[in-house]
Amino acid sequence: MTLSADSTIAELLRQKPESAQVLFQFGMGCLGCAIANNETIREAAQVHGIPLNEMLAALGIPEEA
């Protein structure tokens, strides 16, 4: 499965476990919480006030147009 802004945090961590370090750098410390199972990367960026394209670039996911 190709990762995108609409992938969940759980999917991201399953495919790219090293992404946890990137998410921690953005201040997202609760990666194992229940919300992370269903929260998308897009939603997480919004909730944490992180520009989506900045987060996608740091995670190595193609940015949105």
JOCORTA-V486052 format. One line per field, one symbol per residue. psi: psi as a letter, one per 30 degrees, with the letter a starting at -180 (. if undefined). A space follows every 50 residues. Layout:
psi = ???
This chain:
psi = kkkafglleeeeeeeifffeeeeefggjfhfgleefefkleeeeeeeghk keeeeeeffgkkll.
